[in-house]
Amino acid sequence: MTPASAQRTVHLASLAATQQFGQWLGQRLFAGAVVGLCGPLGAGKTQLVRAIAQGLAIRNERVVNSPTFVLLQEYHDARLPIYHFDLYRLTDERQLAELGADEYFYGPGVCLIEWADRFLTALPDERLLVWLRLGPQVSESRTLDLQASGSRYVQLLGERSFPFDAAPPAGQ
């Protein structure tokens, strides 16, 4: 059975707005949540992870950095454990499996996965994908294309308290 799905596009005018969005999202994530972050180098994936970690009440957001060389960072000093993946250097799904990704995906924490678009078929069917694009004129602006798969993620995008745009999610 195909999970419920929805899409939403969010325009963020500044780094502060991106931080605010990440904190808002982190406050609402739940055990077993999987969030894939996609976009080019410099799009702000790691910055968004740091803001999500703040929303998850991490004690020190400065410890959050890109796990490019170690592939996975674990942070246990937050409301839920945070598993921060960076798939940029992986060449095939076997390497992701060798990291024990499924144990993390279906575990008690939140998975935040940079470069998730490299291995979409290896991710759980139920997930939130965040596609980051740089704004055309202001270097601090971002456009986020959000793709929710699964009822909990669809519900998240449809929250009345969604403060980042007035348009309802498409595709429910």
N, C-alpha and C positions, 0 to 999 in steps of 0.2 A: 504494500500500500504506500503510495506517495504521500509524504507529509504535507500538511498545509503550508502555504507559502505566501509571502508578501514582499513588496519592494517599496523603498522610500528613498528619496534623494534629499540630502541636507546640504545647504550652503553655509559655510562658516567663514566669516569675514576676517578673523584674526586668530593668532595663536591662542589667545585667551579663550576664544569661543571653542576652539578645538579642545582645549584643556577642560572646559566646562562640559562639553559633550562627553568626553571620556569619563569624567567623574560621575556624570549622570548615569552613564551606562554601567560603570562599575558598581554603583550602589544597587543596581537592579539585577545583576548577574547572580546565578545560583549554582549550587554544587552540580558538577557535570556539564557546565556551560562550555561550549566550544565557539570561539570567535576567531575567524580567519581574517587577517589583514593583508590586503593586496594593493599593489601600486608600485610605481617606479622608485628607484633610489632617490632619497631626499623628499619623499612625499609626506613623511611624518609618521610612519608606522611605529617606530620606537617611542616617539613623543606621545602618541596616542596610548600605547601600552602603559607608559608611565602614568598618564592621567587616569586610565582605567584602574591601575593599581591604587591610586589615591582614592578613587571611589570605593575600592574594596578595603579601605582603611589600613593600607600598609603603613607601618610605623615610619619608614624612611624611604620616600620615593626616589632618593638619589642613588640607591643601590640598583635600581632598575636600569639596565643598559642592554644594548643589543647583544644577544648571545651568538653572534655570527660564527665565532671560532669554536665555541663549546656546544653549539646547537640547541642547548636547553639550559635555562636557568630556572631554579625553583625558589620561590619566596614563600616562607611559612609564617611570616609575621603580619598577616592580614586577616580579615574576617573569614576568608576561605583561602586554602593554598592556591598559589598562582603558579602555573606552569607556562613559561614563556619560551616558545620555540622560535627558531629562525631557520627556515628551510632553504635559504639562498644557496648554500654550498652542497646540498644534497643533489645527487644525480639520478636517483631512482627510488621508488617506493620501498624497496627492500631495506634501504638505509633508514628510512623512517620507522619501519617495523622493528628494526634492530635497536632503535632507541626505546622501544617499549611503548610507542605512542598510544596504542589501544588502551593500555592500562591507565594512562593519563586521561584519555578522552572519556572514559567511562568511570573515572575515579571521583574522589570527593572534592576536587578542586575546580578551578577555572583554567581552561587552556586558551592562551592568547598566542596565535600562530602567525608570525610574519612570513611573507612570501607563500601564503597558503595556496595561491593560484597555481603554484608549481605542481601540487599534488592533490587537486580537488577530489579525485576519486578515492583517495585514501582517508578522507575525512568522514566523520559520521554524516548520515543523511540529514539529521537534525542539527542545525548550526546557524550562526549568523556570520555572513560575509560582509566585510566593510572594504569597499573599493575606494581608495583615496586618490584624488586628482588635485594637482596644484591649480590654484586660480589663475586666470589668464593675465590679470593686471597687477594684482598685489601679491607679493611673494608669500605673505602670511596667510592668504585665504586658501581654503580647501573646499572641494566638493566631495561629499561622501555618498556613494551609492550603496545602500544597505539592502541586502538580500537575506530575508529570513526564511528558514525552512524548519518547520516544526511548530506546534501550537504555542509553546512557551515563547519562542522568538517572535512569532507573528503577534502575539499579545503584547509583547514589549514594544514593537513598532506602532501598535495601535493605541497605546496608552493615551488617555486624555491629557496627562501631564507632560506629553512629549513637547518640550519647549523650543524646539529648533526650527520648526516650520509649521505652517497652518494646513498644508495639504494632507489629506488622509492617505494611508498607505494604499498602493495599487495592488491588484491581483489576489485579493482574499477569496 
